[in-house]
Structure formats: C-alpha cells, structure tokens
Amino acid sequence: MKELKEIKINEKDIILQDNLVRSSILPEKIAELTRNVVFKGDNVVEGPVFANRMEIQNGNLEIHGAVFSQQELYVNNAVKGKVEFRKCVGSSSSVVSRSPHCELIFCSDINAKSVILCNAFVAGSIYADEVTLENCVVIGGVFATQSVELVNSIVGTFNTPSIKVSGIIQLLLPSAFSVEKMVASADTRLYNLSLADLGALYKGQDEAANSGKIEMQIEADEIKSNLVDSNMQKTLRSYTVVGKVLAADLLDTDKFQNHFLLAAASLGAQLLKTYDLGVDKDGKPALLSVEKIRAFFFDIMAGRIQIKTIDGRFDISQITGRA
C-alpha cells in the first residue's frame, strides 16, 4: 500500500483505491460539504472523515478517526473484506451494511437516524430511531426512540418503544426494556448470559459449576411497570433475570471475569496496551484484542462454543453454606 496513490478528486467525489492517507479527510470550504467519499480496494485513513455520503465498494478498510456522513454510510453488499472503524461513527441519515461476508467492526458507538447491520461487531452502543440487526454482536446497548428488530444476535441490552425478535437472542446484561409488548416469532429463543462463565470459555477452559446461560420465558420474565408523575404516565416492560442474579451474587462471580472481558471489548481501540485474562488451556496468555473478542462472540452466536444452561433452581441455605 502506497501513500496517497491514485486519489481522484472532482467537485462531487473523493475516490480512494489502495491508499494510505495519513491526514484527515475534512472539508476546507463550503463547496466541499457536499462531497462524497468512495472507498475501493484496500485503504487506511489515519484521521477523521467527513462526507456527504460515504460508500465502501470493495476491499479492506481501516479508519482510525471519527466518521460522520450527512446522507448515508453504506457498505456494498458485495464487500468481502475487513472494514474497521476505530472510533465513533455518526450519520444524519443512515448506517447500512447488509453484506453477509464483510467482517465489519465498530470499535466505538454508532449514532444515526437509522441503523441496519448484518454480520457486524459493535464494541460500543447503538443510538438511533430505528435499528435492525441480523447476526450481529453489540457489547453495549441498543437504544432506539422508535423500534428495534433483532435476528440471531447478541446484545448487551436494549431500550426501545417497540421490539421484534426472531431466532436466538442472547443478552449480556440482566435486564432489557421496551414500552410495547415484545413481538417474537415462533422460533425465538431468548437467553441471558449474565451468569455465564465467559472468562473460562474465552480461555478454552471448563465453565464454573454454578455458571451458565439462563433461558428466559418472554411471558414469565416480563415485568410491567407504570411510571407516574404529576404530568404523565408511562408503561415500561422489563425482561429480566435480576432475581436470579441477585441470588447468585452470594457466590463468587468475580472469578467469571465477565466484566473485565466486556470492558476490554468496549475499550479495545482506546487501550494503550493489550491485556489478557491469564493463561488459556494451552498455557499461553489469553490476549484481549478486539479481533479475538469478536471471534469469541461470533463463535458463541454460531454455536461453535456451547454455553451450558444454568439450573434456575437454587437453595439459599445451600448457597450461604458455601460462602
């Protein structure tokens, strides 16, 4: 890859192909505010990028700075390479990627009016009006002002007026929230991973005896609350296993190392060094890089890494007797 090779600039577009750009791509005059940025081939941009519309047509791409697109950030369906955004991504309109073969990584938050992603890893959170995720992992939360649709995905939590789910949905935090009742297809399975021994699984070791995923029953695990003040009344539904988690807090769950694993995932691009969870099953350091954490959660989502189901029944006297 050569620096500033074949950069084509006209009044509408910047077209980058096999370039290493050591500076930012920012408008310097009013006319450049409507300039589109198109990425072809392999590119690395070390600074921030501002575009009227950003399109990724093919190849690998790394952008180390923040990204903002006024109209749309679009990943072409034919993209098969690795596309990585090291810092936050924003758009006044939409962030869209439907490519099932693109290795798409967001190391920080996404903020847009509409977010539609397939096969993406988001280390931060998503903030939007409408969010649609298919085969995605979001370490943080999915926060929407209108609706969320999840298909075969892992998310930290969600908070939205309307939620639609299908396939296998897995939550990393004990609770998630909606205003309207969750709409689930007949094949939906909802699991909570807040008591899973993710640290041991990441290292390839056996899970702790009192750990595992919790299968949630959408009807039984829904708690409906009415929030009232002097001016308004609001209904909020939570889908929670917090009762089981509170009981399990009498155990030593710190050894699961879940918090450290998730924190390393969300801060990966900002950390000055690579941390590890100790040694893995082969005696080597279990390094916490964004790429390794992404592969780990996608293996869970695809079923290549199996998490045992925790027994939802417990005896308080038995638990306290082991404390």
C-alpha positions as CSV (number, residue, x, y, z in Angstrom):
1,M,0.0,0.0,0.0
2,K,1.4,3.4,-1.0
3,E,0.7,6.8,0.5
4,L,-1.8,9.0,-1.5
5,K,-1.8,6.7,-4.6
6,E,-4.5,7.3,-7.2
7,I,-6.6,9.8,-5.3
8,K,-9.2,11.1,-7.7
9,I,-10.9,14.3,-6.6
10,N,-13.6,16.1,-8.5
11,E,-16.4,18.5,-7.5
12,K,-18.5,15.7,-6.2
13,D,-16.4,12.8,-5.1
14,I,-13.1,11.6,-3.5
15,I,-12.3,8.1,-4.8
16,L,-9.7,6.2,-2.8
17,Q,-8.1,3.0,-4.1
18,D,-5.1,1.3,-2.4
19,N,-4.3,4.4,-0.4
20,L,-2.7,5.2,3.0
21,V,-4.0,8.6,4.0
22,R,-2.0,10.0,6.9
23,S,-4.2,13.1,7.3
24,S,-7.9,13.7,7.8
25,I,-10.5,13.9,5.0
26,L,-12.4,17.0,6.1
27,P,-14.0,19.9,4.1
28,E,-12.0,23.1,3.9
29,K,-14.6,25.2,2.1
30,I,-18.4,25.3,1.8
31,A,-18.4,23.6,-1.6
32,E,-16.8,20.5,-0.1
33,L,-19.6,19.9,2.3
34,T,-21.5,18.1,-0.4
35,R,-18.5,15.9,-1.4
36,N,-18.9,12.1,-1.4
37,V,-16.2,9.7,-0.3
38,V,-15.9,6.4,-2.1
39,F,-13.5,3.6,-1.0
40,K,-12.3,1.0,-3.5
41,G,-9.7,-1.6,-2.9
42,D,-7.6,-1.6,0.3
43,N,-7.4,1.7,2.2
44,V,-6.2,3.1,5.6
45,V,-7.2,6.5,6.8
46,E,-5.4,7.7,9.9
47,G,-7.5,10.7,10.6
48,P,-11.2,11.6,10.8
49,V,-13.5,11.6,7.8
50,F,-16.4,13.8,6.9
51,A,-18.5,13.0,3.8
52,N,-21.9,14.0,2.4
53,R,-22.2,10.3,1.5
54,M,-19.7,7.5,2.2
55,E,-19.7,4.3,0.3
56,I,-17.4,1.3,0.7
57,Q,-17.5,-0.7,-2.6
58,N,-14.9,-3.4,-2.0
59,G,-11.6,-4.4,-0.3
60,N,-10.3,-3.8,3.2
61,L,-10.7,-0.5,5.1
62,E,-9.4,0.9,8.3
63,I,-10.4,4.4,9.5
64,H,-8.7,5.4,12.7
65,G,-10.5,8.7,13.3
66,A,-14.1,9.5,13.9
67,V,-16.5,9.3,10.9
68,F,-19.5,11.4,10.0
69,S,-21.7,11.1,6.9
70,Q,-24.5,13.5,6.3
71,Q,-26.6,11.4,4.0
72,E,-25.6,7.8,4.4
73,L,-22.8,5.4,5.3
74,Y,-23.2,2.4,3.0
75,V,-21.3,-0.8,2.8
76,N,-21.9,-2.5,-0.6
77,N,-23.4,-6.0,-0.4
78,A,-20.5,-7.4,-2.4
79,V,-17.8,-6.4,0.1
80,K,-16.0,-9.4,1.5
81,G,-13.0,-7.9,3.2
82,K,-12.5,-6.4,6.7
83,V,-14.0,-3.0,7.4
84,E,-13.0,-1.4,10.8
85,F,-13.9,1.9,12.3
86,R,-11.7,2.6,15.3
87,K,-13.7,5.5,16.7
88,C,-17.3,6.6,16.8
89,V,-19.5,6.7,13.6
90,G,-22.3,9.1,13.0
91,S,-24.8,10.0,10.3
92,S,-27.7,12.4,10.0
93,S,-29.5,9.7,8.0
94,S,-28.4,6.0,8.0
95,V,-25.6,3.5,8.6
96,V,-26.3,0.4,6.4
97,S,-24.5,-2.8,5.8
98,R,-26.3,-5.9,4.5
99,S,-23.2,-7.8,3.3
100,P,-23.2,-11.3,4.9
101,H,-19.5,-11.8,4.1
102,C,-18.0,-8.5,5.3
103,E,-16.1,-8.6,8.6
104,L,-17.5,-5.3,9.9
105,I,-16.1,-3.9,13.2
106,F,-17.1,-0.8,15.1
107,C,-14.8,-0.2,18.0
108,S,-17.0,2.6,19.5
109,D,-20.5,3.9,19.3
110,I,-22.9,4.4,16.4
111,N,-25.3,7.3,16.3
112,A,-27.7,7.7,13.3
113,K,-31.3,8.1,12.4
114,S,-31.5,4.5,11.1
115,V,-29.0,1.6,11.6
116,I,-29.2,-1.6,9.6
117,L,-26.4,-4.1,10.1
118,C,-25.6,-7.7,9.2
119,N,-22.7,-9.7,10.4
120,A,-21.3,-6.7,12.4
121,F,-19.4,-6.4,15.7
122,V,-20.1,-3.3,17.8
123,A,-17.9,-2.8,20.8
124,G,-19.9,0.2,22.0
125,S,-23.6,1.0,21.8
126,I,-26.0,2.0,19.0
127,Y,-28.2,5.1,19.3
128,A,-30.8,5.6,16.6
129,D,-34.5,6.0,15.8
130,E,-34.8,2.6,14.2
131,V,-32.3,-0.3,14.5
132,T,-32.3,-3.6,12.6
133,L,-29.6,-6.2,13.4
134,E,-29.1,-9.6,11.9
135,N,-26.3,-12.0,13.0
136,C,-24.7,-9.1,15.0
137,V,-22.9,-8.7,18.3
138,V,-23.3,-5.4,20.3
139,I,-21.3,-5.4,23.6
140,G,-23.0,-2.2,24.8
141,G,-26.7,-1.4,24.4
142,V,-29.2,-0.9,21.5
143,F,-31.1,2.3,22.3
144,A,-33.9,3.3,19.9
145,T,-36.5,6.0,20.0
146,Q,-38.9,4.1,17.7
147,S,-38.2,0.4,17.1
148,V,-35.6,-2.4,17.3
149,E,-35.6,-5.7,15.3
150,L,-33.1,-8.4,16.3
151,V,-32.4,-11.6,14.4
152,N,-30.0,-14.2,15.7
153,S,-27.9,-11.6,17.7
154,I,-26.1,-11.0,20.9
155,V,-26.6,-7.6,22.6
156,G,-25.7,-6.2,26.0
157,T,-29.2,-4.8,26.5
158,F,-31.9,-2.8,24.6
159,N,-34.3,0.0,25.4
160,T,-36.9,0.9,22.8
161,P,-40.7,1.5,22.5
162,S,-41.1,-1.4,20.1
163,I,-39.1,-4.6,19.9
164,K,-39.3,-7.5,17.4
165,V,-37.2,-10.6,17.8
166,S,-36.6,-13.9,15.9
167,G,-34.1,-16.7,16.1
168,I,-31.7,-17.0,19.1
169,I,-31.3,-13.7,21.0
170,Q,-28.8,-13.5,23.8
171,L,-28.4,-10.7,26.4
172,L,-25.2,-9.9,28.2
173,L,-26.8,-7.8,31.0
174,P,-29.5,-8.9,33.4
175,S,-32.3,-6.7,32.0
176,A,-33.7,-5.2,28.8
177,F,-36.6,-2.8,28.3
178,S,-39.5,-1.9,25.9
179,V,-42.7,0.1,26.1
180,E,-44.8,-2.2,23.9
181,K,-45.0,-5.9,24.3
182,M,-42.2,-7.9,22.7
183,V,-43.2,-9.4,19.3
184,A,-41.4,-12.8,18.9
185,S,-41.6,-15.3,16.1
186,A,-42.4,-19.0,16.9
187,D,-38.7,-20.0,16.6
188,T,-37.4,-17.4,19.0
189,R,-35.2,-18.4,22.0
190,L,-34.2,-15.8,24.5
191,Y,-31.1,-16.4,26.7
192,N,-29.3,-14.3,29.3
193,L,-25.6,-14.7,29.6
194,S,-25.0,-12.5,32.7
195,L,-24.2,-15.7,34.8
196,A,-22.3,-17.5,32.1
197,D,-18.6,-18.1,32.8
198,L,-17.4,-16.2,29.7
199,G,-13.9,-15.9,31.0
200,A,-13.3,-19.6,31.2
201,L,-14.9,-20.1,27.8
202,Y,-12.6,-17.4,26.3
203,K,-9.6,-19.3,27.7
204,G,-10.9,-22.7,26.5
205,Q,-11.3,-24.0,30.0
206,D,-14.2,-25.7,31.7
207,E,-17.0,-23.5,33.0
208,A,-17.6,-23.0,36.7
209,A,-20.0,-25.4,38.3
210,N,-22.6,-22.8,39.2
211,S,-22.5,-20.8,36.0
212,G,-24.4,-20.9,32.7
213,K,-26.9,-19.2,30.4
214,I,-30.4,-18.6,31.6
215,E,-33.3,-19.4,29.3
216,M,-35.8,-16.7,29.5
217,Q,-39.5,-17.1,29.1
218,I,-40.8,-13.9,27.4
219,E,-44.2,-14.0,29.1
220,A,-43.0,-15.2,32.6
221,D,-39.9,-13.0,32.8
222,E,-41.6,-9.8,31.7
223,I,-42.3,-7.3,34.4
224,K,-44.7,-4.5,33.6
225,S,-44.4,-1.2,35.5
226,N,-46.4,2.0,35.4
227,L,-44.3,5.1,36.0
228,V,-46.4,8.1,37.1
229,D,-45.6,11.7,37.9
230,S,-47.7,14.9,38.1
231,N,-47.7,15.4,34.3
232,M,-47.7,12.0,32.6
233,Q,-48.0,8.2,33.0
234,K,-45.7,5.8,31.2
235,T,-45.7,2.0,30.9
236,L,-42.4,0.2,30.8
237,R,-41.8,-3.5,30.3
238,S,-38.6,-5.1,31.5
239,Y,-37.3,-8.6,30.5
240,T,-35.1,-9.5,33.4
241,V,-33.4,-12.3,35.3
242,V,-32.3,-9.9,38.1
243,G,-33.8,-12.0,40.8
244,K,-31.6,-15.0,39.8
245,V,-28.6,-12.7,39.5
246,L,-29.1,-11.2,43.0
247,A,-29.3,-14.7,44.5
248,A,-26.1,-15.6,42.6
249,D,-24.3,-12.6,44.0
250,L,-23.9,-14.6,47.2
251,L,-21.4,-16.6,45.2
252,D,-18.0,-15.5,43.9
253,T,-19.0,-14.5,40.4
254,D,-15.8,-12.3,40.1
255,K,-13.9,-15.4,39.0
256,F,-16.1,-15.5,35.9
257,Q,-14.1,-12.4,34.6
258,N,-17.1,-11.3,32.5
259,H,-16.8,-7.6,33.5
260,F,-13.2,-7.4,32.6
261,L,-13.8,-9.2,29.3
262,L,-16.7,-6.9,28.3
263,A,-14.8,-3.8,29.4
264,A,-11.8,-4.8,27.3
265,A,-14.0,-5.3,24.3
266,S,-15.6,-1.8,24.6
267,L,-12.3,0.0,25.3
268,G,-10.1,-2.1,23.0
269,A,-9.4,0.8,20.5
270,Q,-8.5,3.2,23.3
271,L,-6.3,1.0,25.4
272,L,-2.6,1.7,25.3
273,K,-1.6,-2.0,25.8
274,T,-3.1,-5.4,25.2
275,Y,-4.4,-7.1,28.4
276,D,-5.1,-10.7,29.0
277,L,-7.3,-12.9,31.2
278,G,-4.4,-15.1,32.3
279,V,-3.3,-18.3,30.6
280,D,-5.5,-20.4,28.4
281,K,-5.9,-24.1,28.2
282,D,-2.6,-24.4,26.4
283,G,-0.7,-22.3,28.9
284,K,-0.5,-19.2,26.6
285,P,-1.7,-15.7,27.5
286,A,-5.4,-15.2,26.6
287,L,-5.0,-11.8,25.0
288,L,-7.9,-9.4,24.9
289,S,-7.9,-7.9,21.4
290,V,-10.9,-6.6,19.6
291,E,-10.4,-9.3,16.8
292,K,-10.2,-12.1,19.3
293,I,-13.2,-11.0,21.3
294,R,-15.2,-10.6,18.1
295,A,-14.3,-14.1,17.0
296,F,-15.2,-15.4,20.5
297,F,-18.7,-13.9,20.5
298,F,-19.4,-14.9,16.9
299,D,-18.4,-18.5,17.8
300,I,-21.0,-18.3,20.6
301,M,-23.6,-16.9,18.3
302,A,-22.9,-19.6,15.7
303,G,-22.9,-22.4,18.3
304,R,-19.3,-23.4,17.8
305,I,-18.8,-22.5,21.5
306,Q,-21.6,-24.1,23.6
307,I,-22.6,-22.5,27.0
308,K,-24.3,-24.9,29.4
309,T,-27.7,-24.0,30.7
310,I,-27.7,-23.0,34.4
311,D,-30.2,-24.7,36.7
312,G,-32.7,-21.9,37.6
313,R,-33.5,-23.6,40.9
314,F,-31.4,-22.7,44.0
315,D,-31.5,-23.2,47.7
316,I,-30.5,-20.1,49.8
317,S,-29.2,-22.2,52.7
318,Q,-27.1,-24.3,50.3
319,I,-25.6,-21.2,48.7
320,T,-24.8,-19.4,52.0
321,G,-23.4,-22.6,53.4
322,R,-20.7,-22.5,50.7
323,A,-20.0,-18.8,51.2
